[in-house]
Amino acid sequence: MLRYTIENMTCGHCVATVTKAVQGVDANAIVRADVAGRSLEIDTGATSEIVSAAVAAAGYRVTPA
Ligand SMILES: [Cu+2]
């Protein structure tokens, strides 16, 4: 499981965008988001490097948590 803090993930639209970005690199990824906590948990076989790059490319400031 990967865990990140995404400081500019502020609403449900952000969650949808981030989820879509993650599932763009792993269609089977399971994404759990906590908007209030700005945190994201992802079950995926993809590497953290690939996942965080995809989230960053979608416009989000992602740091490992
Ligand atoms: Cu938003």
N, CA, C, O and the ligand as a Tripos MOL2 file, in Angstrom:
@<TRIPOS>MOLECULE
protein
  261   259    66     0     0
PROTEIN
NO_CHARGES

@<TRIPOS>ATOM
      1 N           0.8370   -1.1990    0.0000 N.3       1 MET1
      2 CA          0.0000    0.0000    0.0000 C.3       1 MET1
      3 C           0.8750    1.2530    0.0000 C.2       1 MET1
      4 O           1.8880    1.3270    0.6950 O.2       1 MET1
      5 N           0.4590    2.2200   -0.7890 N.am      2 LEU2
      6 CA          1.1720    3.5000   -0.8400 C.3       2 LEU2
      7 C           0.3760    4.5350   -0.0530 C.2       2 LEU2
      8 O          -0.8550    4.5330   -0.0720 O.2       2 LEU2
      9 N           1.0860    5.4090    0.6300 N.am      3 ARG3
     10 CA          0.4010    6.4700    1.3690 C.3       3 ARG3
     11 C           1.0450    7.8080    1.0140 C.2       3 ARG3
     12 O           2.2680    7.9400    0.9640 O.2       3 ARG3
     13 N           0.1750    8.8040    0.7680 N.am      4 TYR4
     14 CA          0.6630   10.1300    0.4030 C.3       4 TYR4
     15 C          -0.1060   11.2110    1.1380 C.2       4 TYR4
     16 O          -1.2390   11.0090    1.5750 O.2       4 TYR4
     17 N           0.5230   12.3390    1.2630 N.am      5 THR5
     18 CA         -0.1750   13.5640    1.6110 C.3       5 THR5
     19 C          -0.2640   14.3940    0.3390 C.2       5 THR5
     20 O           0.7210   14.5680   -0.3780 O.2       5 THR5
     21 N          -1.4650   14.9040    0.0700 N.am      6 ILE6
     22 CA         -1.6770   15.7350   -1.1190 C.3       6 ILE6
     23 C          -2.2920   17.0380   -0.6410 C.2       6 ILE6
     24 O          -3.5020   17.1380   -0.4410 O.2       6 ILE6
     25 N          -1.4390   18.0290   -0.4620 N.am      7 GLU7
     26 CA         -1.8720   19.2240    0.2580 C.3       7 GLU7
     27 C          -2.9460   20.0280   -0.4770 C.2       7 GLU7
     28 O          -3.7120   20.7460    0.1640 O.2       7 GLU7
     29 N          -3.0190   19.9240   -1.7940 N.am      8 ASN8
     30 CA         -4.0400   20.6950   -2.5110 C.3       8 ASN8
     31 C          -5.2020   19.8260   -3.0040 C.2       8 ASN8
     32 O          -5.8720   20.1750   -3.9760 O.2       8 ASN8
     33 N          -5.4380   18.6990   -2.3350 N.am      9 MET9
     34 CA         -6.6230   17.8830   -2.6050 C.3       9 MET9
     35 C          -7.7180   18.3370   -1.6380 C.2       9 MET9
     36 O          -7.7340   17.9350   -0.4750 O.2       9 MET9
     37 N          -8.6280   19.1730   -2.1280 N.am     10 THR10
     38 CA         -9.5160   19.8930   -1.2140 C.3      10 THR10
     39 C         -10.9990   19.5610   -1.3450 C.2      10 THR10
     40 O         -11.8000   20.0460   -0.5450 O.2      10 THR10
     41 N         -11.3880   18.7570   -2.3210 N.am     11 CYS11
     42 CA        -12.8120   18.4630   -2.4740 C.3      11 CYS11
     43 C         -13.0130   17.1660   -3.2530 C.2      11 CYS11
     44 O         -12.0520   16.5320   -3.6890 O.2      11 CYS11
     45 N         -14.2550   16.7910   -3.4160 N.am     12 GLY12
     46 CA        -14.5670   15.5570   -4.1160 C.3      12 GLY12
     47 C         -14.0990   15.5540   -5.5630 C.2      12 GLY12
     48 O         -13.7550   14.5090   -6.1150 O.2      12 GLY12
     49 N         -14.0920   16.7320   -6.1670 N.am     13 HIS13
     50 CA        -13.6030   16.8130   -7.5440 C.3      13 HIS13
     51 C         -12.1170   16.4750   -7.6080 C.2      13 HIS13
     52 O         -11.6660   15.7780   -8.5160 O.2      13 HIS13
     53 N         -11.3730   16.9740   -6.6430 N.am     14 CYS14
     54 CA         -9.9420   16.6460   -6.5630 C.3      14 CYS14
     55 C          -9.7550   15.1380   -6.4070 C.2      14 CYS14
     56 O          -8.9060   14.5380   -7.0660 O.2      14 CYS14
     57 N         -10.5530   14.5350   -5.5330 N.am     15 VAL15
     58 CA        -10.4410   13.0960   -5.3040 C.3      15 VAL15
     59 C         -10.6940   12.3390   -6.6010 C.2      15 VAL15
     60 O          -9.9780   11.3900   -6.9200 O.2      15 VAL15
     61 N         -11.7190   12.7600   -7.3510 N.am     16 ALA16
     62 CA        -12.0310   12.0990   -8.6110 C.3      16 ALA16
     63 C         -10.8820   12.2400   -9.5990 C.2      16 ALA16
     64 O         -10.5420   11.2920  -10.3060 O.2      16 ALA16
     65 N         -10.2800   13.4370   -9.6450 N.am     17 THR17
     66 CA         -9.1730   13.6890  -10.5720 C.3      17 THR17
     67 C          -7.9520   12.8550  -10.1990 C.2      17 THR17
     68 O          -7.3050   12.2570  -11.0600 O.2      17 THR17
     69 N          -7.6460   12.8260   -8.8980 N.am     18 VAL18
     70 CA         -6.4950   12.0560   -8.4250 C.3      18 VAL18
     71 C          -6.7170   10.5610   -8.6700 C.2      18 VAL18
     72 O          -5.8110    9.8510   -9.1060 O.2      18 VAL18
     73 N          -7.9400   10.0960   -8.3820 N.am     19 THR19
     74 CA         -8.2540    8.6840   -8.5920 C.3      19 THR19
     75 C          -8.0980    8.2980  -10.0530 C.2      19 THR19
     76 O          -7.5540    7.2420  -10.3750 O.2      19 THR19
     77 N          -8.5800    9.1640  -10.9340 N.am     20 LYS20
     78 CA         -8.4730    8.9040  -12.3660 C.3      20 LYS20
     79 C          -7.0000    8.8510  -12.7910 C.2      20 LYS20
     80 O          -6.6120    8.0190  -13.6100 O.2      20 LYS20
     81 N          -6.1980    9.7410  -12.2290 N.am     21 ALA21
     82 CA         -4.7660    9.7620  -12.5630 C.3      21 ALA21
     83 C          -4.0910    8.4660  -12.1240 C.2      21 ALA21
     84 O          -3.2900    7.8890  -12.8590 O.2      21 ALA21
     85 N          -4.4280    8.0190  -10.9150 N.am     22 VAL22
     86 CA         -3.8350    6.7710  -10.4070 C.3      22 VAL22
     87 C          -4.2840    5.5930  -11.2720 C.2      22 VAL22
     88 O          -3.4780    4.7370  -11.6400 O.2      22 VAL22
     89 N          -5.5670    5.5600  -11.5890 N.am     23 GLN23
     90 CA         -6.0860    4.4330  -12.3620 C.3      23 GLN23
     91 C          -5.6470    4.4980  -13.8190 C.2      23 GLN23
     92 O          -5.8140    3.5330  -14.5650 O.2      23 GLN23
     93 N          -5.0890    5.6280  -14.2210 N.am     24 GLY24
     94 CA         -4.4870    5.7280  -15.5460 C.3      24 GLY24
     95 C          -3.2000    4.9240  -15.6570 C.2      24 GLY24
     96 O          -2.8240    4.4960  -16.7490 O.2      24 GLY24
     97 N          -2.5210    4.7180  -14.5290 N.am     25 VAL25
     98 CA         -1.3000    3.9070  -14.5460 C.3      25 VAL25
     99 C          -1.5400    2.5000  -14.0060 C.2      25 VAL25
    100 O          -0.7340    1.6000  -14.2410 O.2      25 VAL25
    101 N          -2.6540    2.3030  -13.2780 N.am     26 ASP26
    102 CA         -3.0460    0.9650  -12.8190 C.3      26 ASP26
    103 C          -4.5610    0.9430  -12.7230 C.2      26 ASP26
    104 O          -5.1370    1.4250  -11.7480 O.2      26 ASP26
    105 N          -5.2050    0.3830  -13.7390 N.am     27 ALA27
    106 CA         -6.6670    0.3930  -13.8170 C.3      27 ALA27
    107 C          -7.3040   -0.3180  -12.6310 C.2      27 ALA27
    108 O          -8.4570   -0.0520  -12.2920 O.2      27 ALA27
    109 N          -6.5560   -1.2210  -11.9970 N.am     28 ASN28
    110 CA         -7.1050   -1.9920  -10.8810 C.3      28 ASN28
    111 C          -6.7660   -1.4040   -9.5210 C.2      28 ASN28
    112 O          -7.0690   -2.0050   -8.4910 O.2      28 ASN28
    113 N          -6.1460   -0.2460   -9.5110 N.am     29 ALA29
    114 CA         -5.7680    0.3710   -8.2410 C.3      29 ALA29
    115 C          -7.0020    0.6960   -7.4150 C.2      29 ALA29
    116 O          -8.0320    1.1130   -7.9450 O.2      29 ALA29
    117 N          -6.8810    0.4970   -6.1060 N.am     30 ILE30
    118 CA         -7.9450    0.8730   -5.1820 C.3      30 ILE30
    119 C          -7.4660    2.0970   -4.4140 C.2      30 ILE30
    120 O          -6.4340    2.0620   -3.7450 O.2      30 ILE30
    121 N          -8.2350    3.1850   -4.5220 N.am     31 VAL31
    122 CA         -7.8240    4.4690   -3.9620 C.3      31 VAL31
    123 C          -8.7640    4.8560   -2.8270 C.2      31 VAL31
    124 O          -9.9830    4.8790   -2.9960 O.2      31 VAL31
    125 N          -8.1850    5.1590   -1.6720 N.am     32 ARG32
    126 CA         -8.9710    5.6630   -0.5360 C.3      32 ARG32
    127 C          -8.4580    7.0620   -0.2080 C.2      32 ARG32
    128 O          -7.2740    7.2600    0.0690 O.2      32 ARG32
    129 N          -9.3710    8.0210   -0.2440 N.am     33 ALA33
    130 CA         -8.9720    9.4000   -0.0210 C.3      33 ALA33
    131 C          -9.6450    9.9570    1.2270 C.2      33 ALA33
    132 O         -10.8010    9.6500    1.5160 O.2      33 ALA33
    133 N          -8.9110   10.7680    1.9490 N.am     34 ASP34
    134 CA         -9.4540   11.5010    3.0920 C.3      34 ASP34
    135 C          -9.1850   12.9790    2.8310 C.2      34 ASP34
    136 O          -8.0850   13.4830    3.0580 O.2      34 ASP34
    137 N         -10.2330   13.6620    2.3450 N.am     35 VAL35
    138 CA        -10.0620   15.0610    1.9610 C.3      35 VAL35
    139 C          -9.6650   15.9070    3.1710 C.2      35 VAL35
    140 O          -8.7610   16.7380    3.0820 O.2      35 VAL35
    141 N         -10.3470   15.6920    4.3070 N.am     36 ALA36
    142 CA        -10.0630   16.5020    5.4890 C.3      36 ALA36
    143 C          -8.6100   16.3350    5.9290 C.2      36 ALA36
    144 O          -7.9630   17.2900    6.3580 O.2      36 ALA36
    145 N          -8.1150   15.1130    5.8130 N.am     37 GLY37
    146 CA         -6.7430   14.8330    6.2350 C.3      37 GLY37
    147 C          -5.7320   15.0170    5.1260 C.2      37 GLY37
    148 O          -4.5310   14.8540    5.3420 O.2      37 GLY37
    149 N          -6.2190   15.3630    3.9110 N.am     38 ARG38
    150 CA         -5.3450   15.5260    2.7420 C.3      38 ARG38
    151 C          -4.5150   14.2760    2.4800 C.2      38 ARG38
    152 O          -3.3780   14.3500    2.0130 O.2      38 ARG38
    153 N          -5.1090   13.1290    2.7900 N.am     39 SER39
    154 CA         -4.3110   11.9160    2.6580 C.3      39 SER39
    155 C          -4.9310   10.9440    1.6650 C.2      39 SER39
    156 O          -6.1370   10.9400    1.4200 O.2      39 SER39
    157 N          -4.0480   10.1200    1.1030 N.am     40 LEU40
    158 CA         -4.4430    9.1780    0.0760 C.3      40 LEU40
    159 C          -3.7710    7.8430    0.3680 C.2      40 LEU40
    160 O          -2.5720    7.7890    0.6420 O.2      40 LEU40
    161 N          -4.5470    6.7760    0.3090 N.am     41 GLU41
    162 CA         -3.9970    5.4260    0.4140 C.3      41 GLU41
    163 C          -4.3490    4.7020   -0.8760 C.2      41 GLU41
    164 O          -5.4750    4.7910   -1.3650 O.2      41 GLU41
    165 N          -3.3790    3.9880   -1.4180 N.am     42 ILE42
    166 CA         -3.5900    3.3220   -2.6910 C.3      42 ILE42
    167 C          -3.0870    1.8910   -2.6190 C.2      42 ILE42
    168 O          -1.9360    1.6410   -2.2590 O.2      42 ILE42
    169 N          -3.9640    0.9520   -2.9680 N.am     43 ASP43
    170 CA         -3.5460   -0.4350   -3.1570 C.3      43 ASP43
    171 C          -3.2620   -0.6070   -4.6410 C.2      43 ASP43
    172 O          -4.1640   -0.5030   -5.4720 O.2      43 ASP43
    173 N          -2.0100   -0.8700   -4.9660 N.am     44 THR44
    174 CA         -1.6260   -0.9660   -6.3670 C.3      44 THR44
    175 C          -0.3590   -1.7920   -6.5180 C.2      44 THR44
    176 O           0.4410   -1.9030   -5.5890 O.2      44 THR44
    177 N          -0.1920   -2.3630   -7.6910 N.am     45 GLY45
    178 CA          1.0510   -3.0530   -8.0000 C.3      45 GLY45
    179 C           2.0610   -2.1140   -8.6340 C.2      45 GLY45
    180 O           3.2210   -2.4810   -8.8190 O.2      45 GLY45
    181 N           1.6260   -0.8990   -8.9700 N.am     46 ALA46
    182 CA          2.5300    0.0700   -9.5900 C.3      46 ALA46
    183 C           3.5000    0.6290   -8.5380 C.2      46 ALA46
    184 O           3.2050    0.6220   -7.3430 O.2      46 ALA46
    185 N           4.6410    1.1040   -8.9950 N.am     47 THR47
    186 CA          5.6250    1.6610   -8.0630 C.3      47 THR47
    187 C           5.1960    3.0390   -7.5820 C.2      47 THR47
    188 O           4.4330    3.7390   -8.2490 O.2      47 THR47
    189 N           5.6970    3.4100   -6.4190 N.am     48 SER48
    190 CA          5.4040    4.7350   -5.8750 C.3      48 SER48
    191 C           5.8610    5.8260   -6.8330 C.2      48 SER48
    192 O           5.2030    6.8560   -6.9780 O.2      48 SER48
    193 N           6.9910    5.5920   -7.4830 N.am     49 GLU49
    194 CA          7.5330    6.5800   -8.4200 C.3      49 GLU49
    195 C           6.5330    6.8650   -9.5520 C.2      49 GLU49
    196 O           6.2810    8.0190   -9.8990 O.2      49 GLU49
    197 N           5.9770    5.7990  -10.1110 N.am     50 ILE50
    198 CA          5.0350    5.9450  -11.2290 C.3      50 ILE50
    199 C           3.7350    6.5930  -10.7580 C.2      50 ILE50
    200 O           3.2030    7.4840  -11.4210 O.2      50 ILE50
    201 N           3.2340    6.1460   -9.6220 N.am     51 VAL51
    202 CA          1.9680    6.6730   -9.1140 C.3      51 VAL51
    203 C           2.1100    8.1510   -8.7560 C.2      51 VAL51
    204 O           1.2590    8.9630   -9.1200 O.2      51 VAL51
    205 N           3.1800    8.5020   -8.0460 N.am     52 SER52
    206 CA          3.3250    9.9010   -7.6340 C.3      52 SER52
    207 C           3.5500   10.8050   -8.8390 C.2      52 SER52
    208 O           3.1080   11.9540   -8.8430 O.2      52 SER52
    209 N           4.2330   10.2970   -9.8610 N.am     53 ALA53
    210 CA          4.4210   11.0930  -11.0800 C.3      53 ALA53
    211 C           3.0880   11.3680  -11.7660 C.2      53 ALA53
    212 O           2.8600   12.4670  -12.2710 O.2      53 ALA53
    213 N           2.2050   10.3630  -11.7810 N.am     54 ALA54
    214 CA          0.8940   10.5330  -12.4180 C.3      54 ALA54
    215 C           0.0480   11.5440  -11.6510 C.2      54 ALA54
    216 O          -0.6420   12.3660  -12.2530 O.2      54 ALA54
    217 N           0.1050   11.4810  -10.3210 N.am     55 VAL55
    218 CA         -0.6650   12.4180   -9.5050 C.3      55 VAL55
    219 C          -0.1180   13.8420   -9.6840 C.2      55 VAL55
    220 O          -0.8820   14.8010   -9.7950 O.2      55 VAL55
    221 N           1.1900   13.9600   -9.7110 N.am     56 ALA56
    222 CA          1.8100   15.2840   -9.9040 C.3      56 ALA56
    223 C           1.4420   15.8440  -11.2790 C.2      56 ALA56
    224 O           1.1850   17.0410  -11.4150 O.2      56 ALA56
    225 N           1.4170   14.9900  -12.2860 N.am     57 ALA57
    226 CA          1.0860   15.4290  -13.6490 C.3      57 ALA57
    227 C          -0.3550   15.9390  -13.7230 C.2      57 ALA57
    228 O          -0.6790   16.7680  -14.5730 O.2      57 ALA57
    229 N          -1.2190   15.4420  -12.8300 N.am     58 ALA58
    230 CA         -2.6120   15.8990  -12.7850 C.3      58 ALA58
    231 C          -2.7450   17.2350  -12.0520 C.2      58 ALA58
    232 O          -3.8350   17.8050  -11.9850 O.2      58 ALA58
    233 N          -1.6330   17.7330  -11.5030 N.am     59 GLY59
    234 CA         -1.6490   19.0560  -10.8790 C.3      59 GLY59
    235 C          -1.6650   19.0620   -9.3660 C.2      59 GLY59
    236 O          -1.9950   20.0750   -8.7480 O.2      59 GLY59
    237 N          -1.3080   17.9280   -8.7590 N.am     60 TYR60
    238 CA         -1.3820   17.8400   -7.2970 C.3      60 TYR60
    239 C           0.0070   17.7280   -6.6700 C.2      60 TYR60
    240 O           0.9140   17.0920   -7.2080 O.2      60 TYR60
    241 N           0.1330   18.3740   -5.5110 N.am     61 ARG61
    242 CA          1.4110   18.3730   -4.7850 C.3      61 ARG61
    243 C           1.4420   17.1610   -3.8640 C.2      61 ARG61
    244 O           0.8400   17.1620   -2.7900 O.2      61 ARG61
    245 N           2.1470   16.1380   -4.2990 N.am     62 VAL62
    246 CA          2.1190   14.8430   -3.6400 C.3      62 VAL62
    247 C           3.4370   14.5800   -2.9210 C.2      62 VAL62
    248 O           4.5200   14.7150   -3.4920 O.2      62 VAL62
    249 N           3.3130   14.1990   -1.6450 N.am     63 THR63
    250 CA          4.4970   13.8190   -0.8900 C.3      63 THR63
    251 C           4.2160   12.5040   -0.1680 C.2      63 THR63
    252 O           3.1020   12.2900    0.3110 O.2      63 THR63
    253 N           5.2070   11.6230   -0.0850 N.am     64 PRO64
    254 CA          4.9980   10.3620    0.6250 C.3      64 PRO64
    255 C           4.6340   10.6340    2.0850 C.2      64 PRO64
    256 O           5.1830   11.5400    2.7120 O.2      64 PRO64
    257 N           3.7090    9.8440    2.6160 N.am     65 ALA65
    258 CA          3.2720   10.0330    4.0110 C.3      65 ALA65
    259 C           3.7310    8.8560    4.8600 C.2      65 ALA65
    260 O           3.4660    8.8210    6.0620 O.2      65 ALA65
    261 CU        -11.1400   19.9000   -5.4150 Cu       66 CU66
@<TRIPOS>BOND
     1     1     2 1
     2     2     3 1
     3     3     4 2
     4     3     5 am
     5     5     6 1
     6     6     7 1
     7     7     8 2
     8     7     9 am
     9     9    10 1
    10    10    11 1
    11    11    12 2
    12    11    13 am
    13    13    14 1
    14    14    15 1
    15    15    16 2
    16    15    17 am
    17    17    18 1
    18    18    19 1
    19    19    20 2
    20    19    21 am
    21    21    22 1
    22    22    23 1
    23    23    24 2
    24    23    25 am
    25    25    26 1
    26    26    27 1
    27    27    28 2
    28    27    29 am
    29    29    30 1
    30    30    31 1
    31    31    32 2
    32    31    33 am
    33    33    34 1
    34    34    35 1
    35    35    36 2
    36    35    37 am
    37    37    38 1
    38    38    39 1
    39    39    40 2
    40    39    41 am
    41    41    42 1
    42    42    43 1
    43    43    44 2
    44    43    45 am
    45    45    46 1
    46    46    47 1
    47    47    48 2
    48    47    49 am
    49    49    50 1
    50    50    51 1
    51    51    52 2
    52    51    53 am
    53    53    54 1
    54    54    55 1
    55    55    56 2
    56    55    57 am
    57    57    58 1
    58    58    59 1
    59    59    60 2
    60    59    61 am
    61    61    62 1
    62    62    63 1
    63    63    64 2
    64    63    65 am
    65    65    66 1
    66    66    67 1
    67    67    68 2
    68    67    69 am
    69    69    70 1
    70    70    71 1
    71    71    72 2
    72    71    73 am
    73    73    74 1
    74    74    75 1
    75    75    76 2
    76    75    77 am
    77    77    78 1
    78    78    79 1
    79    79    80 2
    80    79    81 am
    81    81    82 1
    82    82    83 1
    83    83    84 2
    84    83    85 am
    85    85    86 1
    86    86    87 1
    87    87    88 2
    88    87    89 am
    89    89    90 1
    90    90    91 1
    91    91    92 2
    92    91    93 am
    93    93    94 1
    94    94    95 1
    95    95    96 2
    96    95    97 am
    97    97    98 1
    98    98    99 1
    99    99   100 2
   100    99   101 am
   101   101   102 1
   102   102   103 1
   103   103   104 2
   104   103   105 am
   105   105   106 1
   106   106   107 1
   107   107   108 2
   108   107   109 am
   109   109   110 1
   110   110   111 1
   111   111   112 2
   112   111   113 am
   113   113   114 1
   114   114   115 1
   115   115   116 2
   116   115   117 am
   117   117   118 1
   118   118   119 1
   119   119   120 2
   120   119   121 am
   121   121   122 1
   122   122   123 1
   123   123   124 2
   124   123   125 am
   125   125   126 1
   126   126   127 1
   127   127   128 2
   128   127   129 am
   129   129   130 1
   130   130   131 1
   131   131   132 2
   132   131   133 am
   133   133   134 1
   134   134   135 1
   135   135   136 2
   136   135   137 am
   137   137   138 1
   138   138   139 1
   139   139   140 2
   140   139   141 am
   141   141   142 1
   142   142   143 1
   143   143   144 2
   144   143   145 am
   145   145   146 1
   146   146   147 1
   147   147   148 2
   148   147   149 am
   149   149   150 1
   150   150   151 1
   151   151   152 2
   152   151   153 am
   153   153   154 1
   154   154   155 1
   155   155   156 2
   156   155   157 am
   157   157   158 1
   158   158   159 1
   159   159   160 2
   160   159   161 am
   161   161   162 1
   162   162   163 1
   163   163   164 2
   164   163   165 am
   165   165   166 1
   166   166   167 1
   167   167   168 2
   168   167   169 am
   169   169   170 1
   170   170   171 1
   171   171   172 2
   172   171   173 am
   173   173   174 1
   174   174   175 1
   175   175   176 2
   176   175   177 am
   177   177   178 1
   178   178   179 1
   179   179   180 2
   180   179   181 am
   181   181   182 1
   182   182   183 1
   183   183   184 2
   184   183   185 am
   185   185   186 1
   186   186   187 1
   187   187   188 2
   188   187   189 am
   189   189   190 1
   190   190   191 1
   191   191   192 2
   192   191   193 am
   193   193   194 1
   194   194   195 1
   195   195   196 2
   196   195   197 am
   197   197   198 1
   198   198   199 1
   199   199   200 2
   200   199   201 am
   201   201   202 1
   202   202   203 1
   203   203   204 2
   204   203   205 am
   205   205   206 1
   206   206   207 1
   207   207   208 2
   208   207   209 am
   209   209   210 1
   210   210   211 1
   211   211   212 2
   212   211   213 am
   213   213   214 1
   214   214   215 1
   215   215   216 2
   216   215   217 am
   217   217   218 1
   218   218   219 1
   219   219   220 2
   220   219   221 am
   221   221   222 1
   222   222   223 1
   223   223   224 2
   224   223   225 am
   225   225   226 1
   226   226   227 1
   227   227   228 2
   228   227   229 am
   229   229   230 1
   230   230   231 1
   231   231   232 2
   232   231   233 am
   233   233   234 1
   234   234   235 1
   235   235   236 2
   236   235   237 am
   237   237   238 1
   238   238   239 1
   239   239   240 2
   240   239   241 am
   241   241   242 1
   242   242   243 1
   243   243   244 2
   244   243   245 am
   245   245   246 1
   246   246   247 1
   247   247   248 2
   248   247   249 am
   249   249   250 1
   250   250   251 1
   251   251   252 2
   252   251   253 am
   253   253   254 1
   254   254   255 1
   255   255   256 2
   256   255   257 am
   257   257   258 1
   258   258   259 1
   259   259   260 2
@<TRIPOS>SUBSTRUCTURE
     1 MET1         2 RESIDUE 1 A MET
     2 LEU2         6 RESIDUE 1 A LEU
     3 ARG3        10 RESIDUE 1 A ARG
     4 TYR4        14 RESIDUE 1 A TYR
     5 THR5        18 RESIDUE 1 A THR
     6 ILE6        22 RESIDUE 1 A ILE
     7 GLU7        26 RESIDUE 1 A GLU
     8 ASN8        30 RESIDUE 1 A ASN
     9 MET9        34 RESIDUE 1 A MET
    10 THR10       38 RESIDUE 1 A THR
    11 CYS11       42 RESIDUE 1 A CYS
    12 GLY12       46 RESIDUE 1 A GLY
    13 HIS13       50 RESIDUE 1 A HIS
    14 CYS14       54 RESIDUE 1 A CYS
    15 VAL15       58 RESIDUE 1 A VAL
    16 ALA16       62 RESIDUE 1 A ALA
    17 THR17       66 RESIDUE 1 A THR
    18 VAL18       70 RESIDUE 1 A VAL
    19 THR19       74 RESIDUE 1 A THR
    20 LYS20       78 RESIDUE 1 A LYS
    21 ALA21       82 RESIDUE 1 A ALA
    22 VAL22       86 RESIDUE 1 A VAL
    23 GLN23       90 RESIDUE 1 A GLN
    24 GLY24       94 RESIDUE 1 A GLY
    25 VAL25       98 RESIDUE 1 A VAL
    26 ASP26      102 RESIDUE 1 A ASP
    27 ALA27      106 RESIDUE 1 A ALA
    28 ASN28      110 RESIDUE 1 A ASN
    29 ALA29      114 RESIDUE 1 A ALA
    30 ILE30      118 RESIDUE 1 A ILE
    31 VAL31      122 RESIDUE 1 A VAL
    32 ARG32      126 RESIDUE 1 A ARG
    33 ALA33      130 RESIDUE 1 A ALA
    34 ASP34      134 RESIDUE 1 A ASP
    35 VAL35      138 RESIDUE 1 A VAL
    36 ALA36      142 RESIDUE 1 A ALA
    37 GLY37      146 RESIDUE 1 A GLY
    38 ARG38      150 RESIDUE 1 A ARG
    39 SER39      154 RESIDUE 1 A SER
    40 LEU40      158 RESIDUE 1 A LEU
    41 GLU41      162 RESIDUE 1 A GLU
    42 ILE42      166 RESIDUE 1 A ILE
    43 ASP43      170 RESIDUE 1 A ASP
    44 THR44      174 RESIDUE 1 A THR
    45 GLY45      178 RESIDUE 1 A GLY
    46 ALA46      182 RESIDUE 1 A ALA
    47 THR47      186 RESIDUE 1 A THR
    48 SER48      190 RESIDUE 1 A SER
    49 GLU49      194 RESIDUE 1 A GLU
    50 ILE50      198 RESIDUE 1 A ILE
    51 VAL51      202 RESIDUE 1 A VAL
    52 SER52      206 RESIDUE 1 A SER
    53 ALA53      210 RESIDUE 1 A ALA
    54 ALA54      214 RESIDUE 1 A ALA
    55 VAL55      218 RESIDUE 1 A VAL
    56 ALA56      222 RESIDUE 1 A ALA
    57 ALA57      226 RESIDUE 1 A ALA
    58 ALA58      230 RESIDUE 1 A ALA
    59 GLY59      234 RESIDUE 1 A GLY
    60 TYR60      238 RESIDUE 1 A TYR
    61 ARG61      242 RESIDUE 1 A ARG
    62 VAL62      246 RESIDUE 1 A VAL
    63 THR63      250 RESIDUE 1 A THR
    64 PRO64      254 RESIDUE 1 A PRO
    65 ALA65      258 RESIDUE 1 A ALA
    66 CU66       261 GROUP 0 **** ****
